């Protein structure tokens, strides 16, 4: 569209509906040229997030084509909004140490800042190094610099070995932006501007001159309820509650055994009936999934909704109190979900506010709107109007697109973009900017620390459009950036022989056979040779052969001379053992201990007791693993629904328990499942006929003295009475 006409195509892509409007700026405010609303045919969006790009794009395209037909011109650009709940603000730190005294440049400081930004993002999802690729950085601010542990105003020009920076950063999930781009691209649309839904709504509902008041705007959709709070002239917080209108629908479906579409219809019927006088209201009629026709007074359905509405109101109130630390002066509800019956009253009650301090604001309350507005009545139209006005007032986020090593990078930024921002957006680790020295290799040899140092590294190379650049060099749309990672110095390395002294061998007679025993060297508990490469942080032990224990250890027979000899096995992953024999040790014909000395030419004898055998059934009791039966008294007749039998596996093969236990056996017992039923499953299992007898029409089911429904859980020893009246 021609921007000079100050005309805008705005889209509000919601969980349940897509609302599109074409409007233009006027001296009075905003003229709506036309508006179209379409519902998603299926649940292509959940909790405000696009889950099926194809289905959502089909609905968006339908809205676009309808608007093009009405306004008589092609629509190619569009203003959209991302859910405010997706905005994440986190704090991150980065600490760096150097082996030699360092003078810090602007580049060094910026590299530390960007590394801190990456760390702040990782705090959202710990232990995930790739998460930086999943978010767009909207902006960041430095909170503190530290040099040698002391706070300082700037690192530039300072000298030291240890520097640290702390930043506060703001991010949008990349999937939110990318899914919007994908939907728009399928419809032949280009994103003109992007804002956040709470910002769009608050710009028209709570203008800047009202933000000195402590107010809370709650946008209740189908999947989530977005919250924004104003105070002292600014928007101080965004948050969300992960329940909204769909939970009301689910409550109706659960209570009356309905599918989601029918539950949604009934919810809308209830909302429509509440606008009528009591005399004009009709009973709500529907058919459940079992085919039974049902009808209820509106008051009965409201009673069903009341607990869920109270829960939604309480969660909204709790979140507001967490963010604001007190009840705001007033609450403004918008969005289709704000029409939920009883909600304003429940929110006021939860926040201990007068009822008149909680209100629902619809499009009709907005000032300065003209044109096609007669059909735009209700709170669901506030956000699309806000998106249009926010875009026309240029209060949106901007995008530029550059290439990094030939690959396209889309940069979302609230400030002038730098090469550092591009690298951050592309998920490049800031560790790859500066050439770091190779890590020193440190080992512990018989308790003594030894260090082998690494070599010096080489810094990264940056260029923009073929010209050498720095991290803080500004970038423009279309720039081609080349980045060659820094080269880290080689890490310290070495062999066992570099840290262990020369050791002598000993010749003895073992069980009548001459053997020459070489000294044993261990690294991290594993046997190694003098030519084995060292591992950083390794613990190395070596010993001269001066005791029987040392000698047998070098031969790999020390474990055979433990006080007890047993068979080891695992039971459901837990290590266990069974005692089966006791060994004997002699040196030169005399009983000896493992700590006794040994010398060249000694005669050593090892003798073992006879190994006993044991069956697997002697160590496991399968009956204890069977599932519990479910016993139910139905119309005074006892029914028993047996639990599942346990299953035994030995070394991944089905077993009976008669097998002989062997060293290293892996025994797995799968416990049988206890029988669990709900009332509808119980009726199916006993062959209940839902056809009423002649003269009867109402089915009565009593479970343990209380009326039951199809979802009632049946416990062991439950008493169930089923009869028709």
PyMOL commands that set and color helices and strands:
alter all, ss='L'
color gray80, all
select helices_A, chain A and resi 3-5+53-71+84-86+106-122+129-134+174-186+197-205+208-210+245-256+260-273+298-324+336-339+343-350+355-357+363-365+379-392+419-425+430-432+496-498+548-555+558-561+616-618+622-625+679-685
alter helices_A, ss='H'
color red, helices_A
select strands_A, chain A and resi 7-13+17-25+30-39+45-46+49-50+77-82+88-103+135-147+150-152+159-173+190-196+215-220+225-231+234-241+284-287+293-296+330-334+358-360+369-371+398-404+407-413+441-445+448-452+461-464+467-468+480-484+506-510+513-517+521-523+526-528+539-542+565-571+574-581+583-587+590-591+603-608+630-634+637-641+647-650+653-654+666-670+677-678+699-703+706-707+713-714+718-724
alter strands_A, ss='S'
color yellow, strands_A
deselect
rebuild
show_as cartoon
